Amino acid sequence: MPRVTPVPYEKMEPEIQEIVKASDEALGGSEWIQYFCHPADLYKNFVKFYYSRIMTDGNGLSVKLTELVRHTVAVHNACTL
């Protein structure tokens, strides 16, 4: 059971709603954003960093490897989502 309640899409700032749409198109899901975006300004800064540094192939790790590591950590921690 999550300890943080999700932010409904309708209550997200328009800029974050655009991020949700992009995540749905690129990754096939965006449910995790509902939990991360409580502090909206902090989350927007995180997204700028994450997609420019982590989710690119130019920084030594491929996007596929980054997602594989993320998935492996989730499995190891018995995440259900």
C-alpha positions in Angstrom: 0.0 0.0 0.0 1.5 3.4 -1.0 2.2 5.8 1.8 1.8 8.8 -0.5 -1.5 9.5 -2.1 -1.5 10.0 -5.9 -2.2 13.4 -7.4 -5.2 13.1 -9.7 -4.5 14.1 -13.3 -7.1 16.9 -13.2 -5.3 18.5 -10.2 -1.9 18.6 -11.8 -0.4 21.8 -13.2 -0.7 22.0 -17.0 3.1 21.6 -17.4 3.0 18.4 -15.4 0.0 17.1 -17.5 2.2 17.6 -20.6 4.9 15.5 -18.9 2.3 12.8 -18.2 1.3 12.7 -21.8 4.9 12.5 -23.0 5.6 9.7 -20.5 2.5 7.8 -21.7 3.7 8.0 -25.3 7.4 7.2 -24.6 7.2 4.7 -21.8 3.7 3.4 -22.0 2.7 4.7 -18.5 2.9 7.6 -16.2 1.3 6.4 -12.9 4.5 7.0 -11.0 4.3 10.7 -11.8 1.2 10.9 -9.7 3.3 10.1 -6.6 6.3 12.2 -7.5 4.6 15.5 -8.4 3.3 16.6 -5.0 6.0 19.3 -4.8 5.3 20.5 -8.3 8.3 22.9 -8.7 10.7 20.3 -7.4 9.3 17.6 -9.7 9.6 19.9 -12.8 13.3 20.4 -12.0 13.8 16.7 -11.5 12.2 16.0 -14.9 14.5 18.4 -16.6 17.5 16.7 -15.0 16.2 13.1 -15.5 15.4 13.4 -19.2 18.4 15.4 -20.1 21.0 13.3 -18.2 19.6 9.9 -17.3 17.2 9.1 -20.2 19.7 9.8 -22.9 22.2 7.5 -24.5 25.0 10.1 -24.5 26.1 9.8 -20.8 27.6 6.3 -20.8 24.4 4.4 -20.0 21.8 3.6 -22.6 18.1 4.2 -21.9 17.5 0.4 -22.0 20.2 -0.3 -19.4 18.8 2.5 -17.2 15.3 1.0 -17.4 16.6 -2.5 -16.8 18.4 -1.3 -13.6 15.2 0.5 -12.5 13.1 -2.6 -13.1 15.6 -4.9 -11.3 15.6 -2.6 -8.2 11.7 -2.7 -8.3 11.7 -6.5 -8.5 14.3 -6.8 -5.7 12.2 -4.5 -3.5 9.0 -6.4 -4.3 7.2 -3.4 -5.8 3.7 -4.2 -6.9 3.1 -1.4 -9.4 
